[in-house]
Amino acid sequence: LAISRRLICFAVMYWCVGTEESAVCRERNMDPQNGTVDMGGKQSTVGGVSVIQTPVTESIQDAYKAGDTSKAQELIKLSCEETALQVEKCQLLGIAAAYGDLQAVRYLLKEALVVLPTEPNDDNAAVVAAYFGHKDIVKELLDSLHGPSTCQQLLNWMLAIACQQGHLDIVKLLIRAYSADPESCAVRKNEFPVLIRLPLYAAIKAGNEDVAVFLLRNGAFFCSYILMDSPESSKHLLRKYFIETSPLPGSAPAKTVLCVNWSNLKLPWVDLDWLIDISCQITELDLSANCLVSLPSVIPWGLINLRKLSLADNQLTELPSVQSSDEIILLCLHFKARSGCLASLGPLSKVHKKAWLCFATNWIGLRKLQEFDVSDNRLVELPTVFLYCFKSLNILNVSRNQLKVFPDPWACPLKCCKASRNSLEFLPDALTVFWKNHLREVDFSENSLKEVPPGLFQLEALVSLKLLGNQLVTLPSQDKWNCKQLKSLDLSKNQLGKSDEGFKTKRIPFFNTKNRVRGGPEAGPFLEFPAFLSDSLEVLYLNDNQLDSVPQSVCLLKGLTELYLGNNPGIRELPPELGQLANLWQLDIEELNIGNVPAEIRKEGPKTVLAYLRAQLRKAEKCKLMKMIIIGPPRQGKSTLVEILQTGKVPQMMHSDATIRTTKWELPKPVGHKAKVKNIPRSSLVPVGYLSLQCPFWAEIVCPFTVSCLASGMVLGSSQFLCFSTRGQFCFPEHSALCPKESEPKLWLSQLGWFLDTDSERMF
């Protein structure tokens, strides 16, 4: 097994064999012991120029070793004054960085104008500072560069050095402040990649546990080389830092359960040895976002207390299966023997016999599993021997696989079923046998379904149903529906309304009458929704289909808050009955060529569109002259209100108590209005029977554009009387046909015209 894994690894990436030792040899001249460094005795290459150790550099190092920092700094300044070579100054910078002399480093960078090279050489001051863990020096050096995050080669080299030496603060600084990549291998020009230069590999190999944990939590991943070369260290990290322990509620004596979270680690495999001794304690196991192509049979068969299992986003092509419990028992016995619990694989001792008998009867312990997620894999089937063991399953997610058949339902209280983005061509019709009163959320979107069984719409607890992205042409007959709690239905991106002759010429009836007889071939396929959806359905997606009109039944769905009709090329008008949907706030009519609603009204949004349709529904008559009456007790602001409406400003002087006067108010032409209207002569104001209120103020309003008066569908001629009370209510003449009977009407002004609506809180 180890040999095969190594062959797989070498097929994925090429590493230079034997370079780890050579990589260590390059740093033997750096001696971190006692805080000293010996940079003499070798020829260093900085900036491509060879520099030989000089007496000056030896004197500076002797001063640092003796603890005389001031003398070392003076020698550095004298050396900088005597030489102008950038190479020699870089060497001095490296010496100061090695001994952590921040003051000397700042002098060399800012006064001596030394430029830090970006090549990751051993003598590079930044590399030396990272090697010895001088955080302030590293920050000062990197800040001196223009755009340090662009020097990724240098940053990656420094990160690998810091991981190998165990300098956690340097590692955090490089990753968080300078965006060093914890997953990149540090490589120098003309060199092969070396495993020891992989940050996580270097940290684990050197035993720097804290650094390894930080890397794993900040973008680093396990690879096959790490698992093979450091198996015990890998197991220790996974078991110690990625497993949560919690007490089991109600257990006496107190027992603990384990939640294993090994997600997003890119594990190429899972060893049985990692789980076998804690398998009975695991209640949650998350292996999502890894690189698993297979699973050991202990997952999930040996996890007898498992409640939640996630295998999403891997490369699984099949799920592990066994034919009998003996296979599990023998497998576990084998690993028990390996760990020293058993002397042989012979007859069970009395000590273990009871435990193994218990295990034998509970190997189908998946009865306790409640959540199962295998999305984003390559599964082509779901074996029933596997699924039928899930007797307590609540959530099933098999989305984004390659399934062609969905398994028949089984006895479990399933509440959520997600199987989107597969290759399903049909669904089982027996969904109500076990899930009728349990299943609440269903997602079969983006499959190849051409029809759906009636049982799907007989789920009484169903709340959300997604069937978008299929090839549906029609739905089951309404008399077979029983999903009275359905709130969201997504039928978008199908072929609803399609006929053999292209777009139909007749509307599609969504509600059947009892005596209706289907027409001939020209009638096309029918889509039928039951009447009870008018009370429950809130969100309906019909966009991206082939409808040639808005189904009249949609206008009866009074509970709708969102309606999506966009991208149905055949829809060319909106029925006025849509105006009855008082709760609708989202109306999608994108990519529709609507002819019965002006473009300027469509731009105003759903409320304006619905208001316009409501006006059409009430058969409102156009009028060119309207008269508004403002009535109220003395000194209540009648005149002030009119003046504010006319000028937009509060009057400086208040009028007297006698405030009866007539004012002519010409409104500006609304935006988008092109018709020319001649000046309308002022008409006389004839008193009628009004409500007994004091001091009425009369204001005649002449509108230079067409006005719609919507008053309970009554046609009253070209002159209309509107009354407004300064006490905050609207009123009308007692004997006028405008006087409402049920609700108090409200008047709203807009740039599109004057509208009067008898529905409370509805703005036009």
DRENGU-115147 format. One line per field, with one value per residue (C-alpha): z, y, x; residue in three letters. Coordinates in steps of 0.05 Angstrom, whole numbers. Example, Ala and Ser with C-alpha at 12.3 -4.5 7.8 and 13.67 -1.06 7.14 Angstrom:
z <- 156, 143
y <- -90, -21
x <- 246, 273
code <- ALA, SER
END
This chain:
z <- 0, 17, -48, -89, -53, -67, -141, -143, -109, -156, -215, -189, -174, -186, -129, -131, -93, -39, -38, 32, 60, 12, 32, 105, 87, 58, 127, 167, 168, 205, 277, 318, 383, 437, 391, 349, 275, 239, 169, 157, 124, 61, -2, -5, -67, -61, -122, -166, -141, -100, -34, 9, 85, 105, 171, 178, 178, 225, 273, 270, 286, 343, 373, 369, 400, 457, 469, 448, 402, 401, 376, 322, 300, 296, 254, 207, 199, 185, 135, 99, 95, 67, 14, -38, -62, -53, -47, 15, 46, 35, 72, 131, 129, 134, 194, 231, 214, 240, 308, 313, 312, 290, 297, 251, 201, 199, 189, 131, 98, 108, 113, 77, 25, 21, -25, -1, -57, -74, -92, -35, -24, 42, 54, 41, 103, 103, 99, 155, 199, 187, 203, 272, 286, 289, 275, 278, 231, 181, 182, 173, 115, 78, 88, 53, -11, -60, -60, -17, -33, -105, -83, -74, -85, -28, 17, 5, 21, 85, 105, 94, 135, 192, 192, 196, 253, 291, 292, 297, 301, 236, 203, 225, 201, 132, 120, 149, 133, 68, 38, 36, 8, 59, 5, -42, -43, -38, -100, -122, -192, -227, -170, -164, -111, -45, 4, 63, 31, 34, 96, 128, 112, 142, 205, 217, 201, 251, 304, 307, 326, 338, 270, 235, 267, 247, 175, 172, 196, 147, 79, 83, 68, 79, 21, 11, 26, 95, 111, 89, 118, 184, 198, 273, 272, 223, 264, 327, 294, 267, 333, 378, 341, 295, 341, 390, 454, 489, 544, 524, 553, 603, 608, 676, 688, 645, 575, 521, 447, 391, 332, 280, 233, 180, 125, 76, 90, 22, 53, -1, 43, 113, 152, 195, 249, 258, 278, 299, 374, 378, 329, 383, 408, 342, 331, 276, 220, 168, 112, 61, 13, 12, -43, -23, -78, -31, 42, 92, 109, 180, 149, 162, 180, 242, 270, 309, 343, 282, 275, 220, 162, 108, 49, 3, -48, -57, -115, -92, -146, -99, -27, 16, 24, 61, 53, 127, 196, 196, 149, 198, 258, 224, 202, 272, 302, 254, 278, 350, 341, 309, 369, 418, 446, 422, 421, 361, 315, 348, 393, 429, 502, 553, 563, 491, 474, 500, 465, 398, 404, 417, 357, 314, 328, 318, 255, 222, 273, 219, 244, 286, 227, 217, 164, 104, 53, -7, -53, -103, -117, -176, -151, -205, -158, -86, -64, -27, 21, 43, 47, 77, 141, 153, 196, 228, 169, 166, 113, 49, 1, -62, -106, -160, -174, -234, -210, -263, -216, -150, -100, -78, -12, 52, 124, 153, 174, 116, 119, 67, 1, -46, -111, -158, -216, -230, -291, -264, -319, -275, -202, -161, -153, -83, -48, -3, 24, 78, 70, 61, 129, 136, 73, 74, 25, -42, -95, -161, -202, -262, -280, -343, -318, -372, -323, -249, -213, -178, -113, -111, -103, -52, 3, 55, 93, 31, 38, -17, -84, -136, -206, -246, -303, -326, -389, -359, -407, -360, -288, -258, -255, -199, -168, -150, -111, -35, -16, 23, 59, -4, 0, -53, -122, -174, -245, -282, -340, -364, -426, -396, -450, -506, -563, -627, -666, -627, -586, -572, -587, -526, -452, -409, -355, -288, -253, -284, -277, -265, -330, -374, -433, -464, -534, -595, -614, -617, -543, -525, -459, -395, -330, -271, -201, -145, -115, -45, -67, -65, 10, 18, -42, -32, -84, -156, -210, -281, -317, -374, -402, -466, -439, -487, -433, -358, -332, -304, -243, -221, -211, -157, -115, -64, -19, -72, -51, -108, -180, -235, -307, -344, -409, -435, -506, -518, -462, -493, -442, -367, -346, -306, -253, -229, -195, -144, -114, -56, -23, -86, -78, -129, -201, -252, -324, -351, -425, -437, -492, -454, -498, -450, -397, -416, -410, -361, -314, -318, -297, -233, -206, -186, -144, -201, -251, -206, -195, -269, -278, -222, -258, -321, -281, -253, -322, -298, -344, -364, -340, -354, -296, -222, -164, -95, -32, 33, 93, 167, 229, 234, 240, 224, 165, 104, 69, 92, 61, -6, -7, 10, -45, -95, -76, -36, 18, 85, 83, 127, 146, 168, 138, 179, 203, 140, 93, 39, -29, -96, -125, -194, -192, -257, -249, -288, -345, -320, -343, -408, -428, -501, -516, -522, -482, -494, -436, -403, -385, -312, -295, -242, -176, -157, -83, -66, -1, 41, 108, 164, 175, 186, 139, 77, 31, -43, -92, -165, -199, -273, -298, -366, -376, -375, -306, -285, -230, -198, -155, -143, -218, -223, -283, -263, -322, -334, -269, -203, -132, -83, -10, 37, 112, 150, 207, 166, 134, 65, 56, 1, -7, 28, -33, -82, -117, -96, -23, -2, 35, 65, 72, 75, 8, 5, -45, -71, -121, -170, -231, -272, -255, -201, -176, -125, -93, -45, -20, 43, 44, -31, -66, -140
y <- 0, 49, 34, 45, 111, 135, 117, 158, 217, 216, 215, 279, 320, 313, 325, 323, 261, 272, 348, 353, 338, 386, 439, 430, 433, 502, 528, 494, 559, 590, 568, 591, 564, 616, 669, 673, 666, 652, 681, 676, 623, 622, 661, 692, 713, 776, 809, 762, 789, 746, 777, 750, 758, 819, 840, 894, 845, 800, 859, 875, 803, 801, 863, 833, 768, 807, 844, 911, 934, 1007, 989, 945, 1002, 1050, 1001, 993, 1069, 1076, 1019, 1052, 1118, 1085, 1042, 1058, 987, 964, 892, 905, 946, 888, 843, 891, 891, 816, 816, 868, 828, 764, 795, 831, 901, 941, 1009, 988, 959, 1025, 1064, 1021, 1025, 1098, 1134, 1089, 1075, 1001, 966, 898, 846, 803, 740, 688, 676, 650, 717, 758, 799, 782, 708, 713, 752, 700, 644, 674, 697, 773, 796, 871, 863, 823, 876, 933, 899, 880, 949, 978, 943, 974, 925, 869, 824, 821, 787, 720, 680, 715, 711, 636, 623, 662, 626, 557, 578, 605, 541, 498, 538, 543, 618, 623, 700, 705, 655, 695, 760, 733, 702, 755, 819, 802, 747, 693, 629, 572, 521, 540, 506, 554, 547, 586, 598, 538, 492, 434, 436, 405, 375, 410, 477, 460, 500, 447, 391, 431, 447, 376, 346, 393, 378, 450, 432, 503, 525, 465, 478, 551, 532, 482, 534, 586, 554, 497, 425, 354, 319, 247, 261, 287, 229, 177, 209, 232, 185, 191, 267, 272, 229, 268, 335, 308, 277, 334, 397, 376, 335, 368, 333, 344, 308, 263, 293, 250, 197, 169, 159, 218, 198, 239, 242, 266, 312, 300, 359, 339, 382, 425, 391, 358, 291, 240, 183, 166, 113, 65, 75, 147, 126, 54, 64, 122, 97, 84, 156, 193, 226, 275, 263, 317, 296, 347, 385, 333, 290, 223, 172, 116, 105, 52, 6, 32, 95, 92, 19, 18, 84, 58, 124, 168, 224, 267, 248, 295, 269, 328, 355, 295, 248, 188, 143, 93, 84, 29, -31, -97, -160, -179, -157, -208, -165, -107, -151, -184, -116, -87, -150, -142, -71, -90, -142, -91, -45, -101, -112, -184, -235, -271, -275, -339, -349, -286, -281, -273, -201, -181, -229, -186, -124, -159, -190, -121, -94, -151, -132, -59, -59, -29, 26, 76, 76, 136, 177, 241, 280, 250, 294, 265, 324, 345, 276, 228, 178, 142, 106, 103, 30, 12, -33, 31, 78, 30, 29, 103, 94, 164, 204, 276, 309, 277, 316, 280, 342, 351, 278, 234, 198, 172, 139, 163, 106, 85, 115, 77, 82, 145, 214, 251, 326, 353, 320, 354, 319, 377, 376, 302, 263, 240, 225, 202, 200, 144, 151, 123, 185, 188, 118, 138, 213, 241, 275, 290, 317, 393, 415, 381, 402, 364, 423, 418, 346, 315, 306, 308, 294, 288, 237, 259, 233, 291, 339, 296, 310, 343, 375, 403, 476, 486, 452, 466, 437, 489, 471, 409, 392, 396, 412, 402, 384, 331, 345, 389, 336, 297, 354, 356, 400, 452, 481, 497, 566, 567, 535, 542, 520, 565, 543, 488, 482, 500, 523, 488, 458, 423, 484, 534, 587, 576, 627, 612, 623, 565, 552, 536, 522, 474, 484, 422, 426, 447, 402, 405, 433, 405, 399, 474, 481, 453, 421, 443, 466, 460, 486, 472, 529, 521, 549, 618, 616, 586, 600, 661, 653, 629, 624, 617, 653, 623, 580, 583, 613, 657, 691, 699, 644, 673, 628, 666, 727, 688, 673, 726, 706, 717, 763, 747, 730, 717, 719, 742, 713, 684, 712, 696, 740, 807, 834, 831, 815, 871, 820, 821, 886, 846, 817, 865, 830, 827, 868, 833, 828, 804, 822, 826, 810, 816, 859, 883, 924, 943, 977, 1040, 1036, 1095, 1059, 994, 1032, 1055, 985, 932, 978, 1027, 971, 939, 1007, 1017, 947, 961, 1024, 983, 932, 984, 1014, 1083, 1141, 1195, 1265, 1331, 1372, 1354, 1396, 1386, 1410, 1417, 1419, 1428, 1469, 1539, 1547, 1474, 1489, 1484, 1546, 1528, 1459, 1486, 1537, 1484, 1439, 1496, 1527, 1473, 1524, 1540, 1609, 1662, 1694, 1656, 1673, 1698, 1655, 1672, 1627, 1615, 1629, 1597, 1582, 1558, 1507, 1485, 1421, 1411, 1362, 1292, 1261, 1222, 1255, 1275, 1293, 1367, 1390, 1457, 1504, 1483, 1541, 1551, 1522, 1547, 1513, 1489, 1474, 1407, 1375, 1369, 1341, 1390, 1418, 1490, 1538, 1497, 1518, 1507, 1495, 1482, 1443, 1447, 1391, 1402, 1327, 1268, 1245, 1179, 1180, 1111, 1113, 1045, 1036, 1092, 1139, 1209, 1253, 1301, 1340, 1303, 1329, 1306, 1326, 1329, 1339, 1372, 1324, 1270, 1236, 1239, 1251, 1262, 1294, 1254, 1239, 1233, 1168, 1177, 1168, 1101, 1049, 1002, 1037, 1109, 1127, 1160, 1209, 1204, 1250, 1227, 1253, 1203, 1234, 1236, 1171, 1158, 1089, 1060, 1007, 1030, 1039, 1030, 1083, 1097
x <- 0, 56, 91, 29, 15, 86, 78, 14, 49, 108, 59, 28, 90, 165, 212, 287, 310, 361, 358, 332, 402, 434, 384, 404, 477, 468, 450, 504, 543, 484, 491, 431, 459, 472, 444, 507, 520, 584, 579, 654, 693, 651, 641, 572, 536, 493, 466, 507, 574, 622, 643, 699, 698, 739, 772, 719, 662, 700, 709, 635, 616, 666, 635, 565, 590, 622, 556, 584, 527, 550, 619, 588, 543, 602, 641, 582, 577, 652, 649, 591, 628, 690, 656, 604, 593, 522, 544, 587, 531, 483, 531, 532, 456, 455, 502, 459, 396, 428, 442, 375, 404, 342, 377, 434, 384, 345, 409, 431, 363, 347, 413, 462, 407, 419, 369, 345, 354, 294, 332, 322, 397, 425, 459, 396, 383, 308, 322, 373, 324, 270, 319, 335, 264, 275, 204, 218, 276, 235, 180, 230, 264, 200, 170, 230, 210, 161, 103, 132, 73, 98, 163, 129, 192, 228, 166, 157, 229, 226, 162, 193, 254, 211, 168, 229, 259, 192, 184, 108, 107, 146, 99, 38, 69, 87, 19, -26, 11, 48, 3, 55, 26, 27, 14, 71, 138, 197, 240, 301, 323, 353, 336, 287, 231, 251, 201, 233, 215, 141, 118, 73, 122, 179, 140, 116, 184, 217, 165, 139, 67, 42, 67, 35, -33, -31, -14, -71, -120, -95, -93, -43, -65, -41, -8, 11, 84, 67, 21, 73, 136, 104, 45, 46, 53, -4, -49, -31, -49, -115, -135, -113, -134, -191, -235, -282, -303, -370, -408, -465, -529, -566, -512, -494, -437, -416, -395, -363, -379, -333, -345, -292, -281, -230, -259, -220, -154, -145, -133, -116, -140, -164, -128, -169, -117, -140, -211, -213, -204, -253, -305, -358, -353, -360, -428, -408, -357, -342, -295, -318, -272, -217, -187, -217, -228, -248, -266, -247, -306, -307, -338, -394, -408, -364, -389, -447, -466, -459, -511, -482, -437, -411, -370, -384, -335, -290, -276, -317, -345, -378, -396, -366, -410, -406, -447, -450, -430, -374, -333, -336, -321, -261, -236, -240, -209, -151, -137, -147, -94, -48, -56, -40, -109, -112, -56, -84, -144, -167, -228, -252, -234, -290, -269, -282, -338, -394, -368, -362, -431, -458, -420, -446, -518, -506, -463, -524, -514, -528, -599, -580, -552, -591, -552, -517, -481, -444, -452, -398, -371, -374, -425, -464, -512, -535, -535, -599, -561, -527, -587, -637, -596, -611, -672, -667, -644, -670, -626, -600, -555, -532, -527, -474, -459, -473, -534, -582, -632, -659, -670, -739, -761, -748, -773, -742, -767, -733, -746, -697, -677, -627, -609, -595, -546, -547, -571, -639, -689, -747, -767, -800, -875, -877, -851, -913, -906, -855, -845, -916, -918, -843, -811, -810, -756, -743, -692, -689, -665, -618, -631, -662, -733, -786, -843, -853, -896, -961, -933, -885, -944, -979, -928, -970, -912, -878, -857, -805, -801, -747, -753, -716, -670, -706, -747, -817, -874, -933, -949, -995, -1069, -1093, -1137, -1074, -1043, -1045, -986, -1027, -966, -926, -895, -841, -846, -791, -809, -761, -717, -764, -808, -875, -921, -884, -924, -906, -926, -884, -917, -990, -1044, -1086, -1073, -1053, -1106, -1074, -1140, -1190, -1265, -1306, -1344, -1286, -1272, -1204, -1201, -1171, -1099, -1091, -1104, -1036, -1015, -1048, -1015, -1061, -1051, -1101, -1141, -1114, -1047, -1078, -1073, -1004, -959, -913, -858, -869, -816, -843, -786, -746, -802, -844, -908, -947, -988, -992, -1037, -1101, -1095, -1033, -1077, -1115, -1054, -1068, -1010, -957, -900, -852, -870, -819, -843, -781, -753, -818, -817, -890, -916, -935, -984, -999, -1070, -1103, -1122, -1050, -1068, -1107, -1043, -1038, -978, -935, -871, -825, -849, -798, -816, -746, -737, -812, -840, -902, -948, -1004, -960, -921, -846, -843, -889, -850, -788, -822, -824, -875, -920, -929, -942, -993, -1026, -1032, -1062, -1110, -1132, -1146, -1183, -1231, -1242, -1224, -1246, -1198, -1215, -1181, -1207, -1209, -1231, -1203, -1238, -1200, -1246, -1231, -1242, -1212, -1136, -1121, -1075, -1120, -1091, -1021, -1029, -1050, -994, -943, -970, -966, -899, -864, -849, -881, -916, -886, -953, -1014, -1082, -1141, -1198, -1238, -1200, -1251, -1220, -1211, -1142, -1122, -1065, -1031, -991, -926, -926, -905, -840, -848, -914, -913, -985, -1001, -1062, -1093, -1107, -1171, -1217, -1234, -1302, -1350, -1353, -1423, -1435, -1466, -1485, -1422, -1406, -1420, -1350, -1332, -1298, -1286, -1229, -1240, -1184, -1196, -1140, -1131, -1086, -1052, -1048, -1095, -1116, -1145, -1196, -1205, -1266, -1295, -1303, -1355, -1355, -1375, -1356, -1299, -1304, -1291, -1296, -1244, -1247, -1188, -1192, -1135, -1148, -1114, -1174, -1204, -1278, -1328, -1397, -1450, -1492, -1433, -1421, -1348, -1364, -1333, -1374, -1322, -1255, -1231, -1199, -1131, -1103, -1032, -997, -944, -910, -950, -1017, -1071, -1099, -1152, -1150, -1201, -1153, -1119, -1043, -1037, -996, -1000
code <- LEU, ALA, ILE, SER, ARG, ARG, LEU, ILE, CYS, PHE, ALA, VAL, MET, TYR, TRP, CYS, VAL, GLY, THR, GLU, GLU, SER, ALA, VAL, CYS, ARG, GLU, ARG, ASN, MET, ASP, PRO, GLN, ASN, GLY, THR, VAL, ASP, MET, GLY, GLY, LYS, GLN, SER, THR, VAL, GLY, GLY, VAL, SER, VAL, ILE, GLN, THR, PRO, VAL, THR, GLU, SER, ILE, GLN, ASP, ALA, TYR, LYS, ALA, GLY, ASP, THR, SER, LYS, ALA, GLN, GLU, LEU, ILE, LYS, LEU, SER, CYS, GLU, GLU, THR, ALA, LEU, GLN, VAL, GLU, LYS, CYS, GLN, LEU, LEU, GLY, ILE, ALA, ALA, ALA, TYR, GLY, ASP, LEU, GLN, ALA, VAL, ARG, TYR, LEU, LEU, LYS, GLU, ALA, LEU, VAL, VAL, LEU, PRO, THR, GLU, PRO, ASN, ASP, ASP, ASN, ALA, ALA, VAL, VAL, ALA, ALA, TYR, PHE, GLY, HIS, LYS, ASP, ILE, VAL, LYS, GLU, LEU, LEU, ASP, SER, LEU, HIS, GLY, PRO, SER, THR, CYS, GLN, GLN, LEU, LEU, ASN, TRP, MET, LEU, ALA, ILE, ALA, CYS, GLN, GLN, GLY, HIS, LEU, ASP, ILE, VAL, LYS, LEU, LEU, ILE, ARG, ALA, TYR, SER, ALA, ASP, PRO, GLU, SER, CYS, ALA, VAL, ARG, LYS, ASN, GLU, PHE, PRO, VAL, LEU, ILE, ARG, LEU, PRO, LEU, TYR, ALA, ALA, ILE, LYS, ALA, GLY, ASN, GLU, ASP, VAL, ALA, VAL, PHE, LEU, LEU, ARG, ASN, GLY, ALA, PHE, PHE, CYS, SER, TYR, ILE, LEU, MET, ASP, SER, PRO, GLU, SER, SER, LYS, HIS, LEU, LEU, ARG, LYS, TYR, PHE, ILE, GLU, THR, SER, PRO, LEU, PRO, GLY, SER, ALA, PRO, ALA, LYS, THR, VAL, LEU, CYS, VAL, ASN, TRP, SER, ASN, LEU, LYS, LEU, PRO, TRP, VAL, ASP, LEU, ASP, TRP, LEU, ILE, ASP, ILE, SER, CYS, GLN, ILE, THR, GLU, LEU, ASP, LEU, SER, ALA, ASN, CYS, LEU, VAL, SER, LEU, PRO, SER, VAL, ILE, PRO, TRP, GLY, LEU, ILE, ASN, LEU, ARG, LYS, LEU, SER, LEU, ALA, ASP, ASN, GLN, LEU, THR, GLU, LEU, PRO, SER, VAL, GLN, SER, SER, ASP, GLU, ILE, ILE, LEU, LEU, CYS, LEU, HIS, PHE, LYS, ALA, ARG, SER, GLY, CYS, LEU, ALA, SER, LEU, GLY, PRO, LEU, SER, LYS, VAL, HIS, LYS, LYS, ALA, TRP, LEU, CYS, PHE, ALA, THR, ASN, TRP, ILE, GLY, LEU, ARG, LYS, LEU, GLN, GLU, PHE, ASP, VAL, SER, ASP, ASN, ARG, LEU, VAL, GLU, LEU, PRO, THR, VAL, PHE, LEU, TYR, CYS, PHE, LYS, SER, LEU, ASN, ILE, LEU, ASN, VAL, SER, ARG, ASN, GLN, LEU, LYS, VAL, PHE, PRO, ASP, PRO, TRP, ALA, CYS, PRO, LEU, LYS, CYS, CYS, LYS, ALA, SER, ARG, ASN, SER, LEU, GLU, PHE, LEU, PRO, ASP, ALA, LEU, THR, VAL, PHE, TRP, LYS, ASN, HIS, LEU, ARG, GLU, VAL, ASP, PHE, SER, GLU, ASN, SER, LEU, LYS, GLU, VAL, PRO, PRO, GLY, LEU, PHE, GLN, LEU, GLU, ALA, LEU, VAL, SER, LEU, LYS, LEU, LEU, GLY, ASN, GLN, LEU, VAL, THR, LEU, PRO, SER, GLN, ASP, LYS, TRP, ASN, CYS, LYS, GLN, LEU, LYS, SER, LEU, ASP, LEU, SER, LYS, ASN, GLN, LEU, GLY, LYS, SER, ASP, GLU, GLY, PHE, LYS, THR, LYS, ARG, ILE, PRO, PHE, PHE, ASN, THR, LYS, ASN, ARG, VAL, ARG, GLY, GLY, PRO, GLU, ALA, GLY, PRO, PHE, LEU, GLU, PHE, PRO, ALA, PHE, LEU, SER, ASP, SER, LEU, GLU, VAL, LEU, TYR, LEU, ASN, ASP, ASN, GLN, LEU, ASP, SER, VAL, PRO, GLN, SER, VAL, CYS, LEU, LEU, LYS, GLY, LEU, THR, GLU, LEU, TYR, LEU, GLY, ASN, ASN, PRO, GLY, ILE, ARG, GLU, LEU, PRO, PRO, GLU, LEU, GLY, GLN, LEU, ALA, ASN, LEU, TRP, GLN, LEU, ASP, ILE, GLU, GLU, LEU, ASN, ILE, GLY, ASN, VAL, PRO, ALA, GLU, ILE, ARG, LYS, GLU, GLY, PRO, LYS, THR, VAL, LEU, ALA, TYR, LEU, ARG, ALA, GLN, LEU, ARG, LYS, ALA, GLU, LYS, CYS, LYS, LEU, MET, LYS, MET, ILE, ILE, ILE, GLY, PRO, PRO, ARG, GLN, GLY, LYS, SER, THR, LEU, VAL, GLU, ILE, LEU, GLN, THR, GLY, LYS, VAL, PRO, GLN, MET, MET, HIS, SER, ASP, ALA, THR, ILE, ARG, THR, THR, LYS, TRP, GLU, LEU, PRO, LYS, PRO, VAL, GLY, HIS, LYS, ALA, LYS, VAL, LYS, ASN, ILE, PRO, ARG, SER, SER, LEU, VAL, PRO, VAL, GLY, TYR, LEU, SER, LEU, GLN, CYS, PRO, PHE, TRP, ALA, GLU, ILE, VAL, CYS, PRO, PHE, THR, VAL, SER, CYS, LEU, ALA, SER, GLY, MET, VAL, LEU, GLY, SER, SER, GLN, PHE, LEU, CYS, PHE, SER, THR, ARG, GLY, GLN, PHE, CYS, PHE, PRO, GLU, HIS, SER, ALA, LEU, CYS, PRO, LYS, GLU, SER, GLU, PRO, LYS, LEU, TRP, LEU, SER, GLN, LEU, GLY, TRP, PHE, LEU, ASP, THR, ASP, SER, GLU, ARG, MET, PHE
END
